[in-house]
């Protein structure tokens, strides 16, 4: 990524994160209401674990300097 474009990328990433937060809260509330808090913690805990571990199996990610 060229250094002169990095600020734009970071600003778009931040904007997207803040824009999607209310959507996540609404969907999380609906899912928790229907399934209960325990299953939601397990589901999203497993999802987070997968998103952390899956890149370790990609050769390009493992060989980054």
N, CA, C and O atoms as a Tinker XYZ file with bonds, in Angstrom:
   260  protein
     1  N      0.851000   -1.168000    0.000000    73     2
     2  CA     0.000000    0.000000    0.000000    64     1     3
     3  C      0.897000    1.231000    0.000000    63     2     4     5
     4  O      1.762000    1.375000    0.865000    81     3
     5  N      0.692000    2.116000   -0.968000    73     3     6
     6  CA     1.472000    3.361000   -0.979000    64     5     7
     7  C      1.173000    4.198000    0.261000    63     6     8     9
     8  O      0.025000    4.296000    0.694000    81     7
     9  N      2.202000    4.790000    0.817000    73     7    10
    10  CA     2.049000    5.568000    2.044000    64     9    11
    11  C      1.092000    6.730000    1.913000    63    10    12    13
    12  O      0.432000    7.100000    2.885000    81    11
    13  N      1.002000    7.323000    0.713000    73    11    14
    14  CA     0.117000    8.476000    0.551000    64    13    15
    15  C     -1.356000    8.080000    0.513000    63    14    16    17
    16  O     -2.224000    8.949000    0.610000    81    15
    17  N     -1.657000    6.798000    0.376000    73    15    18
    18  CA    -3.047000    6.313000    0.364000    64    17    19
    19  C     -3.462000    5.704000    1.694000    63    18    20    21
    20  O     -4.639000    5.402000    1.892000    81    19
    21  N     -2.528000    5.522000    2.595000    73    19    22
    22  CA    -2.800000    4.828000    3.854000    64    21    23
    23  C     -3.844000    5.550000    4.702000    63    22    24    25
    24  O     -4.699000    4.899000    5.302000    81    23
    25  N     -3.793000    6.863000    4.764000    73    23    26
    26  CA    -4.769000    7.625000    5.540000    64    25    27
    27  C     -6.186000    7.429000    5.032000    63    26    28    29
    28  O     -7.126000    7.344000    5.823000    81    27
    29  N     -6.345000    7.356000    3.717000    73    27    30
    30  CA    -7.677000    7.135000    3.136000    64    29    31
    31  C     -8.213000    5.758000    3.497000    63    30    32    33
    32  O     -9.388000    5.604000    3.828000    81    31
    33  N     -7.350000    4.772000    3.429000    73    31    34
    34  CA    -7.771000    3.410000    3.758000    64    33    35
    35  C     -8.172000    3.314000    5.223000    63    34    36    37
    36  O     -9.195000    2.712000    5.548000    81    35
    37  N     -7.385000    3.893000    6.097000    73    35    38
    38  CA    -7.698000    3.855000    7.527000    64    37    39
    39  C     -9.004000    4.588000    7.811000    63    38    40    41
    40  O     -9.802000    4.130000    8.628000    81    39
    41  N     -9.233000    5.720000    7.146000    73    39    42
    42  CA   -10.474000    6.462000    7.386000    64    41    43
    43  C    -11.684000    5.676000    6.903000    63    42    44    45
    44  O    -12.723000    5.695000    7.563000    81    43
    45  N    -11.582000    4.983000    5.767000    73    43    46
    46  CA   -12.699000    4.165000    5.294000    64    45    47
    47  C    -12.947000    2.977000    6.216000    63    46    48    49
    48  O    -14.096000    2.609000    6.459000    81    47
    49  N    -11.885000    2.379000    6.728000    73    47    50
    50  CA   -12.028000    1.273000    7.667000    64    49    51
    51  C    -12.732000    1.733000    8.940000    63    50    52    53
    52  O    -13.623000    1.046000    9.441000    81    51
    53  N    -12.340000    2.874000    9.456000    73    51    54
    54  CA   -12.959000    3.417000   10.667000    64    53    55
    55  C    -14.416000    3.771000   10.420000    63    54    56    57
    56  O    -15.276000    3.477000   11.250000    81    55
    57  N    -14.699000    4.398000    9.290000    73    55    58
    58  CA   -16.077000    4.757000    8.950000    64    57    59
    59  C    -16.950000    3.514000    8.862000    63    58    60    61
    60  O    -18.063000    3.498000    9.387000    81    59
    61  N    -16.450000    2.471000    8.199000    73    59    62
    62  CA   -17.215000    1.233000    8.088000    64    61    63
    63  C    -17.467000    0.586000    9.436000    63    62    64    65
    64  O    -18.553000    0.063000    9.684000    81    63
    65  N    -16.475000    0.619000   10.302000    73    63    66
    66  CA   -16.641000    0.029000   11.632000    64    65    67
    67  C    -17.706000    0.758000   12.436000    63    66    68    69
    68  O    -18.561000    0.131000   13.062000    81    67
    69  N    -17.650000    2.089000   12.415000    73    67    70
    70  CA   -18.642000    2.864000   13.163000    64    69    71
    71  C    -20.031000    2.750000   12.540000    63    70    72    73
    72  O    -21.028000    2.748000   13.261000    81    71
    73  N    -20.111000    2.655000   11.227000    73    71    74
    74  CA   -21.410000    2.572000   10.556000    64    73    75
    75  C    -22.087000    1.230000   10.816000    63    74    76    77
    76  O    -23.313000    1.165000   10.910000    81    75
    77  N    -21.300000    0.158000   10.933000    73    75    78
    78  CA   -21.883000   -1.168000   11.111000    64    77    79
    79  C    -22.143000   -1.529000   12.570000    63    78    80    81
    80  O    -22.821000   -2.521000   12.837000    81    79
    81  N    -21.632000   -0.763000   13.509000    73    79    82
    82  CA   -21.825000   -1.073000   14.930000    64    81    83
    83  C    -23.302000   -1.146000   15.318000    63    82    84    85
    84  O    -23.686000   -2.103000   15.990000    81    83
    85  N    -24.150000   -0.190000   14.934000    73    83    86
    86  CA   -25.566000   -0.304000   15.302000    64    85    87
    87  C    -26.248000   -1.520000   14.683000    63    86    88    89
    88  O    -27.129000   -2.118000   15.300000    81    87
    89  N    -25.849000   -1.886000   13.477000    73    87    90
    90  CA   -26.427000   -3.069000   12.830000    64    89    91
    91  C    -26.069000   -4.315000   13.631000    63    90    92    93
    92  O    -26.920000   -5.174000   13.860000    81    91
    93  N    -24.821000   -4.414000   14.055000    73    91    94
    94  CA   -24.396000   -5.551000   14.859000    64    93    95
    95  C    -25.109000   -5.622000   16.194000    63    94    96    97
    96  O    -25.445000   -6.707000   16.670000    81    95
    97  N    -25.340000   -4.468000   16.798000    73    95    98
    98  CA   -26.051000   -4.447000   18.080000    64    97    99
    99  C    -27.496000   -4.907000   17.916000    63    98   100   101
   100  O    -28.015000   -5.642000   18.757000    81    99
   101  N    -28.134000   -4.484000   16.854000    73    99   102
   102  CA   -29.525000   -4.892000   16.613000    64   101   103
   103  C    -29.597000   -6.392000   16.348000    63   102   104   105
   104  O    -30.412000   -7.094000   16.947000    81   103
   105  N    -28.742000   -6.884000   15.448000    73   103   106
   106  CA   -28.757000   -8.315000   15.138000    64   105   107
   107  C    -28.358000   -9.150000   16.350000    63   106   108   109
   108  O    -28.931000  -10.214000   16.587000    81   107
   109  N    -27.387000   -8.677000   17.110000    73   107   110
   110  CA   -26.983000   -9.394000   18.319000    64   109   111
   111  C    -28.100000   -9.461000   19.338000    63   110   112   113
   112  O    -28.282000  -10.485000   19.997000    81   111
   113  N    -28.848000   -8.381000   19.473000    73   111   114
   114  CA   -29.984000   -8.376000   20.395000    64   113   115
   115  C    -31.066000   -9.347000   19.975000    63   114   116   117
   116  O    -31.620000  -10.064000   20.807000    81   115
   117  N    -31.370000   -9.372000   18.687000    73   115   118
   118  CA   -32.397000  -10.292000   18.178000    64   117   119
   119  C    -31.959000  -11.741000   18.383000    63   118   120   121
   120  O    -32.741000  -12.575000   18.838000    81   119
   121  N    -30.698000  -12.032000   18.043000    73   119   122
   122  CA   -30.207000  -13.404000   18.194000    64   121   123
   123  C    -30.162000  -13.827000   19.660000    63   122   124   125
   124  O    -30.497000  -14.967000   19.984000    81   123
   125  N    -29.757000  -12.930000   20.543000    73   123   126
   126  CA   -29.702000  -13.251000   21.969000    64   125   127
   127  C    -31.095000  -13.471000   22.527000    63   126   128   129
   128  O    -31.300000  -14.343000   23.372000    81   127
   129  N    -32.047000  -12.689000   22.060000    73   127   130
   130  CA   -33.425000  -12.844000   22.512000    64   129   131
   131  C    -33.980000  -14.205000   22.101000    63   130   132   133
   132  O    -34.734000  -14.820000   22.854000    81   131
   133  N    -33.618000  -14.670000   20.928000    73   131   134
   134  CA   -34.158000  -15.936000   20.428000    64   133   135
   135  C    -33.404000  -17.159000   20.935000    63   134   136   137
   136  O    -34.012000  -18.193000   21.209000    81   135
   137  N    -32.076000  -17.047000   21.062000    73   135   138
   138  CA   -31.271000  -18.216000   21.422000    64   137   139
   139  C    -30.789000  -18.218000   22.865000    63   138   140   141
   140  O    -30.473000  -19.276000   23.409000    81   139
   141  N    -30.730000  -17.061000   23.484000    73   139   142
   142  CA   -30.180000  -16.949000   24.831000    64   141   143
   143  C    -28.721000  -16.531000   24.772000    63   142   144   145
   144  O    -28.063000  -16.665000   23.740000    81   143
   145  N    -28.226000  -16.024000   25.889000    73   143   146
   146  CA   -26.869000  -15.483000   25.925000    64   145   147
   147  C    -25.799000  -16.569000   25.817000    63   146   148   149
   148  O    -24.788000  -16.370000   25.144000    81   147
   149  N    -26.005000  -17.703000   26.465000    73   147   150
   150  CA   -25.002000  -18.772000   26.455000    64   149   151
   151  C    -24.643000  -19.249000   25.060000    63   150   152   153
   152  O    -23.466000  -19.244000   24.698000    81   151
   153  N    -25.626000  -19.663000   24.264000    73   151   154
   154  CA   -25.307000  -20.106000   22.903000    64   153   155
   155  C    -24.665000  -19.020000   22.042000    63   154   156   157
   156  O    -23.818000  -19.315000   21.199000    81   155
   157  N    -25.063000  -17.776000   22.248000    73   155   158
   158  CA   -24.476000  -16.684000   21.465000    64   157   159
   159  C    -22.996000  -16.528000   21.799000    63   158   160   161
   160  O    -22.180000  -16.336000   20.898000    81   159
   161  N    -22.637000  -16.608000   23.085000    73   159   162
   162  CA   -21.228000  -16.526000   23.462000    64   161   163
   163  C    -20.431000  -17.661000   22.828000    63   162   164   165
   164  O    -19.313000  -17.447000   22.360000    81   163
   165  N    -20.994000  -18.854000   22.811000    73   163   166
   166  CA   -20.293000  -19.998000   22.221000    64   165   167
   167  C    -20.149000  -19.823000   20.712000    63   166   168   169
   168  O    -19.063000  -20.024000   20.168000    81   167
   169  N    -21.230000  -19.453000   20.035000    73   167   170
   170  CA   -21.202000  -19.280000   18.575000    64   169   171
   171  C    -20.181000  -18.230000   18.169000    63   170   172   173
   172  O    -19.345000  -18.479000   17.300000    81   171
   173  N    -20.244000  -17.063000   18.789000    73   171   174
   174  CA   -19.339000  -15.991000   18.393000    64   173   175
   175  C    -17.914000  -16.221000   18.892000    63   174   176   177
   176  O    -16.960000  -15.739000   18.282000    81   175
   177  N    -17.762000  -16.949000   19.990000    73   175   178
   178  CA   -16.423000  -17.322000   20.427000    64   177   179
   179  C    -15.753000  -18.245000   19.419000    63   178   180   181
   180  O    -14.576000  -18.074000   19.098000    81   179
   181  N    -16.507000  -19.230000   18.917000    73   179   182
   182  CA   -15.970000  -20.122000   17.890000    64   181   183
   183  C    -15.686000  -19.370000   16.592000    63   182   184   185
   184  O    -14.682000  -19.625000   15.927000    81   183
   185  N    -16.570000  -18.447000   16.237000    73   183   186
   186  CA   -16.357000  -17.635000   15.032000    64   185   187
   187  C    -15.076000  -16.812000   15.155000    63   186   188   189
   188  O    -14.283000  -16.745000   14.216000    81   187
   189  N    -14.880000  -16.192000   16.305000    73   187   190
   190  CA   -13.663000  -15.404000   16.520000    64   189   191
   191  C    -12.420000  -16.289000   16.487000    63   190   192   193
   192  O    -11.391000  -15.891000   15.941000    81   191
   193  N    -12.507000  -17.464000   17.057000    73   191   194
   194  CA   -11.379000  -18.389000   17.038000    64   193   195
   195  C    -11.021000  -18.780000   15.604000    63   194   196   197
   196  O     -9.845000  -18.832000   15.244000    81   195
   197  N    -12.038000  -19.055000   14.793000    73   195   198
   198  CA   -11.789000  -19.401000   13.394000    64   197   199
   199  C    -11.163000  -18.253000   12.621000    63   198   200   201
   200  O    -10.249000  -18.466000   11.825000    81   199
   201  N    -11.646000  -17.039000   12.847000    73   199   202
   202  CA   -11.099000  -15.904000   12.101000    64   201   203
   203  C     -9.659000  -15.609000   12.492000    63   202   204   205
   204  O     -8.919000  -15.007000   11.714000    81   203
   205  N     -9.252000  -16.023000   13.680000    73   203   206
   206  CA    -7.860000  -15.836000   14.090000    64   205   207
   207  C     -6.985000  -16.968000   13.552000    63   206   208   209
   208  O     -5.857000  -16.729000   13.122000    81   207
   209  N     -7.498000  -18.194000   13.574000    73   207   210
   210  CA    -6.679000  -19.342000   13.201000    64   209   211
   211  C     -6.603000  -19.592000   11.700000    63   210   212   213
   212  O     -5.570000  -20.055000   11.217000    81   211
   213  N     -7.651000  -19.303000   10.951000    73   211   214
   214  CA    -7.648000  -19.603000    9.518000    64   213   215
   215  C     -6.516000  -18.926000    8.751000    63   214   216   217
   216  O     -5.920000  -19.576000    7.892000    81   215
   217  N     -6.187000  -17.678000    9.005000    73   215   218
   218  CA    -5.070000  -17.076000    8.256000    64   217   219
   219  C     -3.731000  -17.778000    8.490000    63   218   220   221
   220  O     -2.823000  -17.658000    7.666000    81   219
   221  N     -3.597000  -18.499000    9.587000    73   219   222
   222  CA    -2.344000  -19.208000    9.844000    64   221   223
   223  C     -2.116000  -20.342000    8.851000    63   222   224   225
   224  O     -0.992000  -20.825000    8.711000    81   223
   225  N     -3.169000  -20.772000    8.160000    73   223   226
   226  CA    -3.057000  -21.847000    7.182000    64   225   227
   227  C     -2.830000  -21.332000    5.763000    63   226   228   229
   228  O     -2.752000  -22.123000    4.823000    81   227
   229  N     -2.725000  -20.028000    5.604000    73   227   230
   230  CA    -2.464000  -19.427000    4.292000    64   229   231
   231  C     -0.974000  -19.113000    4.213000    63   230   232   233
   232  O     -0.441000  -18.366000    5.033000    81   231
   233  N     -0.318000  -19.688000    3.226000    73   231   234
   234  CA     1.138000  -19.554000    3.106000    64   233   235
   235  C      1.584000  -18.101000    3.009000    63   234   236   237
   236  O      2.590000  -17.724000    3.611000    81   235
   237  N      0.852000  -17.279000    2.260000    73   235   238
   238  CA     1.236000  -15.880000    2.095000    64   237   239
   239  C      1.216000  -15.129000    3.425000    63   238   240   241
   240  O      2.035000  -14.238000    3.652000    81   239
   241  N      0.291000  -15.486000    4.290000    73   239   242
   242  CA     0.206000  -14.827000    5.596000    64   241   243
   243  C      1.349000  -15.289000    6.495000    63   242   244   245
   244  O      1.957000  -14.481000    7.197000    81   243
   245  N      1.635000  -16.571000    6.472000    73   243   246
   246  CA     2.709000  -17.106000    7.326000    64   245   247
   247  C      4.075000  -16.568000    6.948000    63   246   248   249
   248  O      4.951000  -16.456000    7.805000    81   247
   249  N      4.274000  -16.231000    5.678000    73   247   250
   250  CA     5.601000  -15.795000    5.235000    64   249   251
   251  C      5.729000  -14.280000    5.134000    63   250   252   253
   252  O      6.695000  -13.786000    4.553000    81   251
   253  N      4.776000  -13.532000    5.688000    73   251   254
   254  CA     4.891000  -12.074000    5.676000    64   253   255
   255  C      6.094000  -11.642000    6.496000    63   254   256   257
   256  O      6.407000  -12.237000    7.527000    81   255
   257  N      6.752000  -10.618000    6.034000    73   255   258
   258  CA     7.911000  -10.106000    6.779000    64   257   259
   259  C      7.558000   -8.870000    7.539000    63   258   260
   260  O      8.409000   -8.301000    8.223000    81   259
